Amino acid sequence: MIRSLTLFSLVLLCSCSTPANTLAMTRQEYNDVILGTPITKLVSELGEPYSVRDLGDRVEEYEYVERIAMNNELVYETHYIFTVVNGQVIDKRLREESRPAYDLMYQEDPNYPSYP
């Protein structure tokens, strides 16, 4: 009995933990990125980006997304975009997007949870 209770407790604790590779970008981490930082360091500390766009001439854009949800509905999301040339961050910017307003005050977001 004690053995099964211990096993159940261990399984419960392990299921509640988050894996180390599910890192997310936050405003503080964005502010801590210094221009000239190697992209390999950025990816190792913050995880894989949401998208990488090749702009040509060895210029790439790395994009991280932070989503803020409340009551299973997306409230807003912040896109953190880093311009990378020759493996180093040369520019950074962010873009905030709020969810669109709906006609009915209590209408649920029809797109949740199928956001890209």
N, C-alpha and C positions, 0 to 999 in steps of 0.2 A: 504494500500500500504506500509506504513512504517512498519507495523507489519510483513508483509511477507518478506520485505527486511531484517529486523532484524533477523527473523528466518533463512533465507537463509545464512546470514553472520555467524550466530552461528553454523549452520550445516557445513559450509565450514571450519571454524576454528577448529571444533572438528575433522573433517576428516583429517586434516593435522597434528594433534598431534600424537605422538607415545606413546603407552601404557607403563606404568612403568615397566611391567614385561618382556619387550623385551630388556634386558640388553645384552651387548656384552663385551667380554674380549678384552682388548687392551694390548699393550706392557707395558704401564705404570702400569696398574692394575696387570699384571703378575709380574712385578718387585716389587710391593708393598706387595705381598704375602710373609709372613715370614714363614720359616720352624717351625712347631709346631702349626700352626694355625688350629683350629678346622674346620672340613669340613662343619659343619653346618653354621659357620660364612661365609665361602667362598661362599656357595650356596645362603645364604640369601643376600649377597652383590652383587654377580655377576650373579645370576640366575641359572637355571638348566643347567647342562653340556650337551654337544653334545652327549657324551656317557660315560658310566661307565662300566669298565671291572673288573670282579672278578678274581684275580690272585691266589686265595687260601690262606690259613693260615691267614685270616682276612686282606689281602692286596688287595687294589682296586686301579684302575687307573681312575681318572676323567679327561676327555678331553674336552677342550673348543676350538672352531674354530673361527678364525677371517678371513673373506674373503674380499679381496680388488678387486673391479670390476671397469672397465673403459669402457664406451660405451657399456654396456650390455655384456661385456665379462670378465671372470675371469682373473685377472692379476696374483695374487698369493694368497695363503692362509697360515696362520700360525696356527699350532696346539700347544696348550698349554696343557701339560700333567702333572698332579699332582699325585704322589704316596701317598696313604693314608693307614696308619696302625693304627688300633684301634681308628679311627675317627680323626686322626691328620695328617697333611701334613708332610711327612718326606723327600720328594724329589720333585723337579720340573725340567722340561726340556721343550724345545720347538723345533719344527721342521717346517721349511719353505718349501713350495712346490710352484714352479712356473708352469705356464701352459706350456704344451709341444709346441715345435716349429712345425709349419706346413710348407708344401712345398710351398704353394702359399702365398705370402705376405699378401693378403687381404682376405684370406679364413676365414670365420667365424668359431668360435669354434662349432663343431657339437654337443657337449654335453650341451651347454648352453640352457635353464636354468635348466636342470635336474640333477644338482649336488646333491649328497647325503646330 
